[in-house]
Amino acid sequence: MEKFRIAATGHSVNYLPEYLGVEFGYFEEEGLSVDAIVPDPWTLVLDEINNGDSQAALGGIWVPSMYRDRGHVYEPFAQVSARCPLVLMAHAPDQEFDYMKTEGTTVLMPGSNGSSPGIFLKFVMTEAGVDVDAVNFVQDLSGAMLAELFSGGMGDYLLIDPVTATRLKRQGVAHIVTCLAESGGPVPWSVYYSDPTNGTSTDAKVGFVRALDRATQWLKAHEASELSGFLERTFPKANPADLVAHVDELRGWGMWETARINAESYARWQQGIADGHLIDNPLDYAAFVDGAIADRALI
């Protein structure tokens, strides 16, 4: 068995195909011993792949995009989630929410763990016609702190992860007005990338992508109730019934499509990353993404 360690920026429901690939033995059938670590702070994923302790990093494509031609080259080669998993909350229910309602309000959005949540929300708001200069944004703080402050009355909207959102909803202190997995459109939100100068073999990556896509297709074809026990074991802090319902929502919204990084949604998100000033211009897909891996794996 060939070692294939993943340095992930978190442990998340939207990484589910990877966890299923391990559970079902798909990676093992490809001759790979796959495991994952979540370094703290998350930026240590770069050290992990730089020194070869991990064979791939898992997280937002904005990170390797930023580093391109700025001292280091990282190559994205697979996608695990095709949508942003975050949700937007308000203090009161709003069945007719649209993004234009955010003009003139204060939006709290986490930023201590990375730039992509805030950049993506602003990008989606701009696409919807919102003048983001007319919105007050509070960022650079942790999601946990912002959730506590929002519960205490701060701000008008809160961008947060779905697990925290469900807890706040149960407490009656906040209400989900839109899920970005549904209203935000497709983007390669979470991808695997490696250091081409110190990474694993091409054959190992091909086997990994083939197994990952196999798990992705299984997840698309089966209702989450078939995974209830596995979900409870994998995410023990979450309510089991909520987990099943949430996974089925994500399935319906297209969170999991294929292990291949989609060129069209990639181009859209590259524009968002450029609009967020993390890169000067969108990076060309063929020059940045190692698409040959998926071409070999998904024939």
N, C-alpha and C positions, 0 to 999 in steps of 0.2 A: 504494500500500500504506500502511495506517495503522500507525504504530508502536504496539506493545503489549509493553512491557518488564515483566517480572516480577521483583520483588525477593524471592528465596526465602531461607528460613532454612537451607537446606542443599541438597545434591545427593543424592537418595535413590531407591532402587528403587521406593518406594511413590509416587513422582511420575511413574512410567513413562508414563501416558497423555499427559501434557504433552509428553514427549520424543518419543513416537510421533506426536503431532499435528504436530510440526515435521518429523520425518523423512518422514512420508507426504504432507506438503503440505496437510493439512487446514486449517490456519490460513490458509495462503496463499490457498486457495480461497475463504476468507471475506474476503479483502482485507486480511489482517492480517500484519504483519511481527513475528513473536513471537520474542523472545529472553529470556534470563534471566541474572541476576547473583546472586551469593551474597555479600552484604556481610559484612565482619568488623569488629566484632562483629555478630551477627545482628540486634540491635536497630535497626541502621541501616535495616532494611527500612521502618520507620515514617517515617524522614526521607525515604526515596525516594518514598513515596507522598504524604507531606505536601507536598513541594515540586514534585511532578509529574514528577520524573525517571523514575519508574516508574509504570505504569498500574495495577498490582495488586501486592499482597504475597501470598506463599504461606507458610502455616505453620499453627500450631495456632489453633483458633477461640477458645481461652482468652484470646489477646491482645486481639482486638477486644472480647471480652466484658468484660475488665477495664476497658478504657478507656471503655466506654459510660457516659455521664452523669458521667464523671470528667475532663472537660476536652477530650475529643475523641470524634468519632463516626466509626467505621469500619463499613462494610457488607459482610458476607460475601455472596457471590453465587454461588459454585460450590464443588463438592467434588471432590477428586482421589483421596483415599484414605478408605475407609470403615471401616478397622480400624487399631488400634495395631500398628506393625510390630516392636515390641521383643520380646525373648525373656528368659526367666528361666533362669538356669544354677545348677547345684550342683557341688560338688566330685566327687561320685560319681553314676553313672547311677541314675535312679529312674523305672522304667516305670509306677509306680502313684502318681505325684505328684498331690496335691491341695493346694489352698491352705491347708487347715487345718494342714498340716505346717510352715507358717512360724511358727506361734505358738511363742514362746520362742527364736527364732533371730535372727540378725543379717542384715539384707538391705542390700546395697549398691546404690544406685540413683543415676544421674547427676542433677545438678541445676544445674551451672554453665551449661548452655545452655537453661534453661527449667524451669518448674515442672511441666509436664504429665506427664512420665513417672512421677514419684513420686506425684502426685495420682491418676493413673489406676490405678496398681498398688494403692494403698490402697483406692480405690473398688471395684475388682474383688475384692480380698480381703474387704472388708466385705460385699459382695454374697454371697460364698461362705460367710459366717458366721464369718470370722476376727475375733478381738478384736485390732485393730491396736495397741491399747495394750500388748499382750503381745508385740509385735515390736519389735526394735531396728532403727531405720533409720539408715543412714549416707548422707547426701546432700550436696548443695552442692559436690561435687567433679566433675571431668570424667570422662567415661566411660573415656578412655584411662588415667587415673590409677587409677580404681577397678578396671579390668580387670587392671592390673599388680599392684595390691595383692591382688586376689582370687587371682591366679595364685600369689602368694607365701603364701597361706593365710589371708588376712583374710576374715572373715565366713562365712556359710553359703550365701547365695544372692546372685546378681548379676543385676541388670536391665541389659541391654545391647542394642546394635543387632545385627542378624543377621550383618553382615559380620565384626564383631569376634568374635561368638559362634562363627562357623564357624572362624575362626583359632584360638581357644582350644581348640575341640573337636579340631582337627587336631593341636594340640600336646599333647593328652592331659591338659590341666590343668583342664578344666571340661567339663560335660556339660549339654546343653539338656534341661530338664525340662518346659517348656511354652512355647509361642509365644502371645503375647497376641493375635495376629491370629486365632488359633483359639479360645482359651479366654476372651479378654477381651470378646467380643461386639462388636456394631457400634456405632461412634461416628463422627461426622464429624471424623476425626483431622486431616486436612490440607485446608485450604480456601483459596480466593482471596478477598481482601477489598480494598476500595478506600476512598479518601477521597472522599465524595460532593461535597465542596466544591471538589476540585481533581483530579478523576479524568478518565477517558476517557469517551467518549460511550456512551450506553446501547446504541446499535447495535453498537458495537465489542465490548461485553461479551456481547451476545447472540450475535454471531458466534463469539466465543471459546468460549462455553459449548457452542454447537452442535458446533464442531470437537472440543472436549475430549471431549464425550460420544460422538462418532463414534469417536474413538480408544479410549475406554473399552470400547465395545461390541465393537470389533475384538479388543481384548485378551482379553475374556471368551470370545470364540468361537474363538481360535486358541492352540494349544500354544506354549509358550515356545521350543521347538526351532526354530520358524520365525524367531525373533528372535536366534538365537545370535550371529551376527556383530555385529548392532547392539548387543546387550547387552555384548559384549566391548569394543566401541569406547567405549560410554557409561560403563562401569565398569571401566576397565583394571586396577585394583588387585585386583579380585576374581577368584577362580577361575572360569573360564567354565562348567564343568560345574555347579559349585555355584550359579551365577547362574540357569541354566536351571531347575534343580531347585527353587530357592527361588521363582522367579516362578510356576512351576506350583503350588507349595504355596499361595502367596498368592491365585492365581486360584481355587483350590478353597475357600479359606476366606472368600471374599467381600471381598477387599481393594478390588476395583474393581467398582462396581455401576452408578453413574450419576453424571453431573455435577451432578445436583440434590442439594441438602442435604436428607437425609431428616428429616422432622419428628419421627418417633418416636425415632430414634437421637439426634437433636439434643437432645430433651427429656431423655433419659437422661444424656447427657454434661453438659448444663447443670446437672443435679443434682449430678454429680460435681464440677464446677467450683465450685459453691456450697459443697459439703461441704468443699472444699479452701480455702475462705475467700477466693477470688479475687473473688467477687461476692457481694452480700448475698442475692440470690434468683435463681433461674433466670430468664433473659430470655425473654420471649414471642417465639415464632418469627416471627409476622407483623410484630411491631414491630421486630425486629432484623435478620432475614435478608431480603435483597432477592430474594424468590422470583419476582418478576415477570420477572426476566431468564431464568430457567429455563423459566418458563411460555411465554415467547415463543420460546425456542430449541428446546424439546423438545416440539413439537406433533405 
